[in-house]
Amino acid sequence: MSLPGQYPILFRAMRRNPSGIKEIARRAGVHHSTVSRVLNPQTRSLVSGKVATNILHIAEALGYRRNSMAVGLKTSRSLTIGVIVPDLTNPVFPPIVRAVERTMGTEGYVTVLADTDNSMETERIVLDSLYSRQVDGLILATALLNDDIVAECRKRLVPFVLVNRTISGATATSVVTNDSYGIRLAVEHLVELGHRKLAYVGGPLNTSTSKSRHEGFREAMTAHRLKADPRVMYECKSLTSDAGSTACQSLIQSKRRFTAIVAANDLLALGCYAALDAAGLKCPADVSVTGYNDMPFAEHFAPPLTTLRIPLTEMGNQAALLLLRKMRDPKTVLPSVQLQPSLVVRGSTAPPSRSR
């Protein structure tokens, strides 16, 4: 049972005075053992929701806080988990992290966040640091297709879940979206508008997200009997607006004909906007553009961006729930979760211009 987020971290000892629990029990009209169960996230589900909520209200009013250090000493747990992300400036990750914090908080855990800045060396340093803090588990958003971080976590016997990305062979529990399906939705939308000459601006193919979206574009073009021309398909070294702008500039300078650009994320799409504008081309009058992720403020782009919405909050929530299960039973084998994206049509796509 998870109770509302107003009780994210429970509870520091009231001057180590056991009468605190007895006073809560007296006011709630329950036995002190019932109070103890409620104040312990691991046993709270044994008490009915109504009774537990009442006890938590009383505990909060009395200023009672559980001593997490003492709990850790008794149970060999730190009540902390680590979340490692590749780039916190990427708008995809804050909603995921926030959902993880909320879900873990309702179970009494504190979340420690680390940003690797897309550096494998930093990733190793961060992992060592979190391990030295004796975190109870990890949520990893940094995994590359062939990444030894998974083997390292297993070696150290740290429960972990991958989020947003997975690894080759799908040998680790992960929470991802159906990326190839999402790109197929974008291509289908453009084809229905009348586009036949589609360009693609993607990310580095050493991540599962970029690889799946790249493959999804090829599959969708083939399904519509269109050519996925490698001369108008660009693999960017990073998923940034600058990288998208550079790729789009190359597209324009190639003189290859295209009427639409399918971008592998919203930042790449934003970069395409800038390059088109610099070349005197209008979106969508001259070139339609689609993105991926539906990052915050995508609806306020000029024009508002047609994109694939992925359930970022649900992704973080599911990752946290899976990690909780793994921490309770490290030997359990849990299936991965694949969430579905949805197409959000806005002002960046329109029928193709006859002049192009």
C-alpha positions as CSV (number, residue, x, y, z in Angstrom):
1,M,0.0,0.0,0.0
2,S,1.3,3.5,-0.9
3,L,-0.1,6.4,1.1
4,P,-0.3,10.0,-0.3
5,G,2.9,11.9,-0.8
6,Q,2.5,14.2,2.2
7,Y,4.3,11.5,4.2
8,P,7.4,11.1,2.0
9,I,9.9,10.3,4.7
10,L,9.0,8.7,8.0
11,F,10.0,9.6,10.9
12,R,12.8,10.8,13.1
13,A,12.8,9.7,16.8
14,M,11.1,12.1,19.3
15,R,14.2,12.5,21.5
16,R,14.4,8.7,21.4
17,N,11.5,8.6,23.7
18,P,9.3,5.5,23.3
19,S,6.4,7.4,24.9
20,G,6.0,9.1,21.5
21,I,4.6,5.9,19.9
22,K,2.5,5.2,23.0
23,E,1.0,8.7,22.7
24,I,0.2,8.3,19.1
25,A,-1.4,4.9,19.9
26,R,-3.5,6.5,22.7
27,R,-4.8,9.2,20.5
28,A,-5.5,6.9,17.6
29,G,-7.2,4.3,19.9
30,V,-4.9,1.5,18.7
31,H,-2.2,-0.7,20.2
32,H,1.3,0.7,20.0
33,S,2.4,-2.3,17.8
34,T,-0.1,-1.0,15.2
35,V,1.6,2.4,15.3
36,S,5.0,0.8,14.9
37,R,3.8,-1.1,11.8
38,V,2.5,2.1,10.2
39,L,5.6,4.0,10.9
40,N,7.7,1.3,9.2
41,P,7.3,1.5,5.4
42,Q,8.0,-2.2,5.1
43,T,5.0,-3.2,7.3
44,R,2.6,-0.4,6.7
45,S,0.6,-2.5,4.2
46,L,-0.4,-4.8,7.1
47,V,-2.7,-2.0,8.5
48,S,-5.9,-0.8,6.8
49,G,-5.5,2.5,4.8
50,K,-8.0,4.5,6.9
51,V,-6.3,3.5,10.2
52,A,-2.8,4.1,8.8
53,T,-3.7,7.5,7.4
54,N,-5.2,8.5,10.8
55,I,-2.0,7.4,12.6
56,L,0.2,9.3,10.1
57,H,-1.9,12.5,10.6
58,I,-1.5,12.2,14.4
59,A,2.2,11.5,14.1
60,E,2.7,14.5,11.9
61,A,0.8,16.7,14.3
62,L,3.0,15.5,17.2
63,G,6.1,16.2,15.2
64,Y,7.1,12.6,15.4
65,R,9.9,11.5,13.0
66,R,11.3,8.1,12.5
67,N,15.0,7.6,13.1
68,S,16.1,6.3,9.7
69,M,19.7,5.7,10.9
70,A,18.5,3.5,13.7
71,V,16.3,1.6,11.3
72,G,19.2,1.2,8.9
73,L,21.4,-0.3,11.7
74,K,18.7,-2.8,12.6
75,T,17.9,-3.9,9.1
76,S,21.3,-3.3,7.3
77,R,19.6,-0.8,5.0
78,S,20.4,2.8,4.4
79,L,16.9,3.7,3.1
80,T,18.6,5.6,0.2
81,I,18.6,4.8,-3.5
82,G,20.6,6.3,-6.3
83,V,19.4,7.6,-9.7
84,I,22.0,8.1,-12.4
85,V,21.1,10.2,-15.5
86,P,23.2,11.1,-18.5
87,D,22.2,14.7,-18.8
88,L,19.9,16.5,-16.3
89,T,19.6,19.5,-18.7
90,N,17.7,17.1,-21.1
91,P,14.0,17.8,-20.3
92,V,13.2,14.1,-20.5
93,F,14.8,13.3,-17.2
94,P,13.4,15.7,-14.5
95,P,9.8,14.2,-14.7
96,I,11.2,10.7,-14.5
97,V,13.4,11.6,-11.5
98,R,10.6,13.4,-9.7
99,A,8.3,10.4,-10.1
100,V,11.0,8.2,-8.7
101,E,11.5,10.5,-5.7
102,R,7.7,10.6,-4.9
103,T,7.2,6.8,-5.2
104,M,10.3,5.9,-3.2
105,G,9.5,8.6,-0.7
106,T,6.2,7.0,0.2
107,E,8.1,4.0,1.2
108,G,10.6,5.9,3.4
109,Y,13.5,6.1,0.9
110,V,15.6,9.2,0.1
111,T,16.7,9.5,-3.5
112,V,20.3,10.6,-4.4
113,L,20.6,12.0,-7.9
114,A,23.8,11.9,-10.0
115,D,24.4,13.4,-13.5
116,T,27.2,11.8,-15.6
117,D,27.2,14.5,-18.3
118,N,27.3,11.6,-20.8
119,S,30.7,10.5,-19.6
120,M,31.5,6.8,-18.9
121,E,34.4,7.8,-16.7
122,T,32.1,10.0,-14.6
123,E,29.6,7.2,-14.5
124,R,32.1,4.9,-12.9
125,I,33.1,7.5,-10.4
126,V,29.4,8.2,-9.5
127,L,28.7,4.4,-9.2
128,D,31.7,4.1,-6.8
129,S,30.5,7.0,-4.7
130,L,26.9,5.7,-4.5
131,Y,28.2,2.3,-3.6
132,S,30.3,3.7,-0.8
133,R,27.2,5.4,0.5
134,Q,25.7,1.9,0.7
135,V,22.6,2.7,-1.3
136,D,20.0,0.0,-1.2
137,G,19.3,0.1,-5.0
138,L,19.9,2.0,-8.2
139,I,17.9,3.3,-11.1
140,L,20.0,3.8,-14.2
141,A,19.1,6.0,-17.2
142,T,22.7,6.0,-18.6
143,A,23.0,2.5,-20.1
144,L,24.5,2.1,-23.5
145,L,23.7,-0.9,-25.6
146,N,27.1,-2.5,-24.7
147,D,27.7,-1.1,-21.2
148,D,29.5,-2.8,-18.3
149,I,27.6,-0.8,-15.7
150,V,25.1,-3.6,-15.5
151,A,27.7,-6.2,-14.9
152,E,29.3,-3.9,-12.3
153,C,26.0,-3.6,-10.4
154,R,25.5,-7.4,-10.5
155,K,29.1,-7.9,-9.3
156,R,28.4,-5.6,-6.3
157,L,25.0,-7.2,-5.6
158,V,23.2,-3.9,-5.9
159,P,19.6,-4.3,-7.1
160,F,19.0,-2.0,-10.1
161,V,16.4,-1.1,-12.8
162,L,17.1,0.5,-16.1
163,V,14.9,3.4,-17.2
164,N,14.3,5.0,-20.6
165,R,17.1,2.8,-22.1
166,T,17.9,-0.9,-22.1
167,I,20.9,-3.0,-23.1
168,S,21.7,-5.5,-25.8
169,G,20.0,-8.9,-25.1
170,A,17.4,-7.4,-22.8
171,T,19.0,-9.2,-19.8
172,A,18.2,-6.5,-17.3
173,T,14.8,-5.3,-16.0
174,S,13.9,-2.0,-17.6
175,V,11.2,0.5,-18.2
176,V,11.2,1.9,-21.7
177,T,8.8,3.1,-24.4
178,N,8.1,1.4,-27.7
179,D,10.4,3.7,-29.6
180,S,10.2,2.1,-33.0
181,Y,6.4,2.2,-32.9
182,G,6.5,5.9,-32.0
183,I,8.6,6.7,-35.0
184,R,6.3,4.7,-37.2
185,L,3.4,6.8,-36.0
186,A,5.3,10.0,-37.0
187,V,6.0,8.6,-40.5
188,E,2.4,7.4,-40.9
189,H,1.1,10.9,-40.0
190,L,3.4,12.6,-42.6
191,V,2.5,10.1,-45.3
192,E,-1.2,10.7,-44.6
193,L,-0.5,14.4,-45.2
194,G,1.0,13.5,-48.6
195,H,4.7,13.5,-47.8
196,R,6.9,11.1,-49.8
197,K,10.4,12.6,-49.3
198,L,11.3,12.2,-45.7
199,A,14.6,12.9,-44.0
200,Y,15.7,11.6,-40.6
201,V,17.8,13.2,-37.9
202,G,18.7,10.7,-35.2
203,G,20.9,10.3,-32.2
204,P,24.0,8.1,-31.5
205,L,23.3,4.5,-32.3
206,N,25.0,3.2,-29.1
207,T,21.8,3.8,-27.1
208,S,18.7,1.6,-27.3
209,T,16.4,4.7,-27.8
210,S,18.3,6.0,-30.8
211,K,18.8,2.6,-32.4
212,S,15.1,1.7,-32.0
213,R,13.9,5.0,-33.5
214,H,16.4,4.7,-36.4
215,E,15.1,1.1,-37.1
216,G,11.5,2.3,-36.7
217,F,12.0,5.0,-39.4
218,R,13.4,2.4,-41.9
219,E,10.6,-0.1,-41.1
220,A,7.9,2.6,-41.5
221,M,9.3,3.8,-44.8
222,T,9.5,0.3,-46.1
223,A,5.9,-0.4,-45.0
224,H,4.8,2.6,-47.1
225,R,6.9,1.5,-50.0
226,L,9.1,4.5,-49.7
227,K,12.9,4.7,-49.8
228,A,14.8,5.4,-46.6
229,D,17.6,7.3,-48.4
230,P,20.8,7.1,-46.3
231,R,21.9,10.4,-47.9
232,V,19.1,12.2,-45.9
233,M,19.5,10.2,-42.7
234,Y,21.8,11.7,-40.1
235,E,23.2,10.2,-37.0
236,C,24.1,13.0,-34.5
237,K,26.7,12.6,-31.9
238,S,24.5,14.0,-29.2
239,L,20.8,14.6,-28.7
240,T,21.0,18.4,-28.5
241,S,19.5,21.3,-30.5
242,D,23.0,22.3,-31.7
243,A,23.4,18.8,-33.1
244,G,20.0,19.0,-34.8
245,S,20.8,22.3,-36.3
246,T,24.1,21.0,-37.7
247,A,22.4,18.0,-39.2
248,C,19.7,20.0,-40.8
249,Q,22.2,22.4,-42.3
250,S,23.9,19.4,-43.9
251,L,20.5,18.3,-45.3
252,I,19.9,21.7,-46.8
253,Q,23.4,21.9,-48.3
254,S,23.1,18.4,-49.8
255,K,20.5,19.7,-52.2
256,R,18.6,16.5,-51.7
257,R,14.9,16.9,-52.0
258,F,12.9,16.4,-48.8
259,T,9.6,17.8,-47.6
260,A,9.6,16.6,-44.0
261,I,12.1,15.8,-41.2
262,V,11.5,13.1,-38.6
263,A,13.7,14.0,-35.6
264,A,14.5,11.5,-32.9
265,N,13.8,13.9,-30.1
266,D,12.4,17.4,-29.5
267,L,15.8,19.1,-29.0
268,L,17.0,17.8,-32.4
269,A,13.7,19.1,-33.9
270,L,14.3,22.5,-32.3
271,G,17.7,22.6,-33.9
272,C,16.1,21.8,-37.2
273,Y,13.8,24.8,-36.7
274,A,16.8,27.1,-36.3
275,A,18.6,25.7,-39.4
276,L,15.4,26.0,-41.6
277,D,14.9,29.5,-40.4
278,A,18.5,30.5,-41.2
279,A,18.1,29.1,-44.7
280,G,14.9,31.1,-45.3
281,L,12.7,28.0,-45.1
282,K,9.4,28.0,-43.3
283,C,8.0,25.3,-41.1
284,P,5.6,23.7,-42.0
285,A,5.0,25.7,-45.2
286,D,8.2,24.5,-46.8
287,V,9.3,21.6,-44.5
288,S,7.3,19.8,-41.9
289,V,9.1,18.6,-38.7
290,T,8.2,16.0,-36.1
291,G,9.9,15.5,-32.7
292,Y,9.9,12.8,-30.0
293,N,9.3,13.0,-26.2
294,D,6.8,15.9,-26.0
295,M,9.2,17.8,-23.6
296,P,7.9,20.7,-21.5
297,F,7.1,23.8,-23.6
298,A,7.0,21.9,-26.9
299,E,3.5,23.3,-27.4
300,H,5.1,26.8,-27.2
301,F,7.6,26.3,-29.9
302,A,7.1,28.5,-33.0
303,P,5.4,26.6,-34.6
304,P,4.1,24.3,-31.9
305,L,5.8,20.9,-32.3
306,T,4.1,17.8,-33.6
307,T,5.7,15.1,-31.5
308,L,5.4,11.7,-29.8
309,R,4.4,11.9,-26.1
310,I,5.9,9.4,-23.8
311,P,4.6,8.9,-20.3
312,L,7.6,10.1,-18.4
313,T,6.0,10.2,-15.0
314,E,4.6,6.7,-15.4
315,M,8.1,5.6,-16.5
316,G,9.7,6.9,-13.3
317,N,6.9,5.5,-11.2
318,Q,7.1,2.0,-12.7
319,A,10.9,2.0,-12.4
320,A,10.6,2.8,-8.7
321,L,8.0,0.1,-8.1
322,L,10.2,-2.5,-9.8
323,L,13.2,-1.5,-7.7
324,L,11.2,-1.8,-4.5
325,R,10.2,-5.3,-5.5
326,K,13.9,-6.1,-6.3
327,M,15.1,-4.7,-3.0
328,R,12.6,-6.8,-1.1
329,D,13.6,-10.0,-3.0
330,P,16.9,-9.6,-4.9
331,K,16.6,-13.0,-6.4
332,T,13.3,-12.3,-8.1
333,V,13.3,-12.1,-11.9
334,L,11.0,-9.3,-13.0
335,P,9.8,-8.7,-16.6
336,S,10.6,-5.4,-18.2
337,V,7.9,-2.8,-18.9
338,Q,7.3,-1.3,-22.3
339,L,5.0,1.8,-22.3
340,Q,3.3,3.1,-25.5
341,P,3.9,6.6,-27.0
342,S,1.1,8.6,-28.5
343,L,1.2,11.1,-31.4
344,V,0.5,14.7,-30.5
345,V,-0.3,16.7,-33.7
346,R,0.4,20.4,-33.5
347,G,1.4,23.1,-36.0
348,S,4.8,21.9,-37.3
349,T,3.3,19.5,-39.8
350,A,1.2,20.2,-42.9
351,P,0.7,18.9,-46.5
352,P,3.9,19.2,-48.6
353,S,4.6,22.3,-50.6
354,R,4.4,21.8,-54.3
355,S,7.6,23.9,-54.7
356,R,9.6,21.3,-53.0
